[in-house]
């Protein structure tokens, strides 16, 4: 698993973390080193194949080829925008963890509520489904979530 992910995305550490997350029920330290060695080996061989078979066939093909500047692929304004997006995503994830912890504490405090949901297992998913549907319905807040272009039109415009 780690070798495939690291070879496809040229990210050995990401491949290791993904494979351990997916395949392990607990995180043993020895699995990190084994996965990392396999991932680095796979990514190295994949990149080496790109050099060996350069004239015959491409090893990595882009779905939509572009003509961007490869000397410095990002503008400084884009890097600032990416940093801002990363910062906001970090705050949003911290807020999610905080509210999830509050929900867990609330469920531990009110045992009647927890027992009710244990015996009626379809009520909690139904409540969550109704809330998400109400929030994302096109006539409500959902009208601000969708774009005006279809995916095909957006790709053609790109």
C-alpha positions as CSV (number, residue, x, y, z in Angstrom):
1,X,0.0,0.0,0.0
2,X,2.8,2.4,0.9
3,X,4.8,1.6,-2.2
4,X,1.8,2.3,-4.5
5,X,0.9,5.6,-2.9
6,X,4.4,6.8,-2.7
7,X,5.2,5.9,-6.3
8,X,2.0,7.4,-7.7
9,X,2.3,10.7,-5.8
10,X,6.0,10.8,-5.3
11,X,5.5,11.2,-1.5
12,X,7.2,8.4,0.5
13,X,6.3,9.8,3.9
14,X,2.7,10.4,2.9
15,X,2.5,6.8,1.5
16,X,3.8,5.5,4.8
17,X,1.3,7.4,6.9
18,X,-1.6,6.5,4.6
19,X,-0.7,2.8,4.6
20,X,-0.3,2.7,8.4
21,X,-3.6,4.5,8.8
22,X,-5.5,2.2,6.5
23,X,-4.0,-1.2,7.3
24,X,-3.1,-1.0,11.0
25,X,-5.4,-1.2,13.9
26,X,-2.7,0.3,16.2
27,X,0.4,2.2,15.3
28,X,3.5,0.2,16.0
29,X,6.8,1.9,15.5
30,X,8.3,-1.0,13.6
31,X,5.6,-0.6,10.9
32,X,6.8,3.0,10.2
33,X,10.3,1.9,9.3
34,X,9.2,-1.1,7.2
35,X,6.7,1.0,5.4
36,X,9.1,3.9,4.9
37,X,11.8,1.7,3.5
38,X,9.3,0.1,1.0
39,X,7.9,3.5,0.1
40,X,11.3,5.1,-0.5
41,X,12.4,2.1,-2.6
42,X,9.3,2.2,-4.7
43,X,9.4,6.0,-5.3
44,X,13.1,5.7,-6.1
45,X,12.6,2.9,-8.7
46,X,9.6,4.8,-10.2
47,X,11.7,7.9,-10.6
48,X,14.6,5.9,-12.0
49,X,12.3,4.3,-14.5
50,X,11.5,7.8,-15.7
51,X,15.2,8.3,-16.5
52,X,15.8,4.9,-18.1
53,X,12.8,4.9,-20.3
54,X,12.8,8.6,-21.2
55,X,12.5,8.3,-25.0
56,X,10.1,5.4,-25.1
57,X,7.3,6.2,-22.8
58,X,6.2,8.7,-20.2
59,X,6.0,7.4,-16.6
60,X,3.9,10.3,-15.3
61,X,1.2,11.8,-17.6
62,X,-0.9,14.8,-16.7
63,X,-4.6,14.6,-17.2
64,X,-4.7,18.3,-18.3
65,X,-1.3,19.5,-19.5
66,X,-0.4,23.1,-18.8
67,X,2.3,25.5,-19.9
68,X,3.1,27.0,-16.5
69,X,6.5,28.4,-15.6
70,X,8.5,25.6,-14.1
71,X,11.3,27.7,-12.8
72,X,9.2,29.2,-10.1
73,X,5.7,27.6,-10.3
74,X,4.0,29.8,-7.7
75,X,3.6,33.5,-7.4
76,X,4.3,35.1,-4.0
77,X,0.6,36.1,-3.8
78,X,-0.4,32.5,-4.2
79,X,1.9,31.3,-1.5
80,X,0.4,33.8,0.9
81,X,-3.1,32.7,-0.2
82,X,-2.1,29.0,0.4
83,X,-0.7,29.9,3.8
84,X,-3.9,31.7,4.7
85,X,-6.0,28.7,3.5
86,X,-3.8,26.4,5.6
87,X,-4.2,28.6,8.7
88,X,-8.0,28.8,8.3
89,X,-8.2,25.0,7.8
90,X,-6.1,24.5,10.9
91,X,-8.4,26.7,12.9
92,X,-11.5,25.0,11.5
93,X,-10.1,21.6,12.4
94,X,-9.3,22.7,15.9
95,X,-12.8,24.1,16.2
96,X,-14.2,20.8,15.0
97,X,-12.2,18.8,17.6
98,X,-13.3,21.2,20.3
99,X,-17.0,20.8,19.5
100,X,-16.7,17.0,19.0
101,X,-15.1,16.8,22.5
102,X,-18.0,18.8,23.9
103,X,-20.5,16.4,22.2
104,X,-18.7,13.4,23.7
105,X,-18.8,15.0,27.1
106,X,-22.5,15.8,26.7
107,X,-23.2,12.2,25.7
108,X,-21.3,10.9,28.8
109,X,-23.1,13.3,31.1
110,X,-26.7,12.4,30.0
111,X,-26.9,8.6,30.1
112,X,-30.6,8.5,29.2
113,X,-29.9,10.2,25.9
114,X,-27.1,7.7,25.2
115,X,-29.2,4.7,26.1
116,X,-32.0,6.0,23.9
117,X,-29.7,6.3,20.9
118,X,-28.2,2.8,21.6
119,X,-31.6,1.2,21.4
120,X,-32.8,3.3,18.5
121,X,-29.8,3.2,16.2
122,X,-31.5,4.9,13.2
123,X,-32.5,8.1,15.0
124,X,-29.1,9.7,15.3
125,X,-28.2,9.1,11.6
126,X,-31.6,10.4,10.6
127,X,-31.1,13.6,12.7
128,X,-27.7,14.2,11.1
129,X,-29.1,13.6,7.6
130,X,-32.0,16.0,8.2
131,X,-29.6,18.7,9.5
132,X,-27.2,18.4,6.6
133,X,-30.1,18.3,4.1
134,X,-31.6,21.4,5.5
135,X,-28.3,23.2,5.4
136,X,-27.3,22.2,1.9
137,X,-30.7,22.4,0.2
138,X,-30.5,24.6,-2.9
139,X,-33.2,26.9,-1.9
140,X,-31.6,27.5,1.5
141,X,-27.9,27.8,2.2
142,X,-27.1,25.3,-0.5
143,X,-27.5,28.0,-3.2
144,X,-24.3,29.5,-2.0
145,X,-22.4,26.2,-2.1
146,X,-22.7,25.3,-5.7
147,X,-21.0,27.0,-8.6
148,X,-22.7,28.3,-11.7
149,X,-20.5,26.2,-14.0
150,X,-20.7,22.4,-14.4
151,X,-17.6,20.4,-13.8
152,X,-17.1,20.0,-17.6
153,X,-17.5,23.7,-18.2
154,X,-15.1,24.5,-15.4
155,X,-12.5,22.2,-16.9
156,X,-13.0,23.6,-20.4
157,X,-12.7,27.1,-19.0
158,X,-9.5,26.2,-17.2
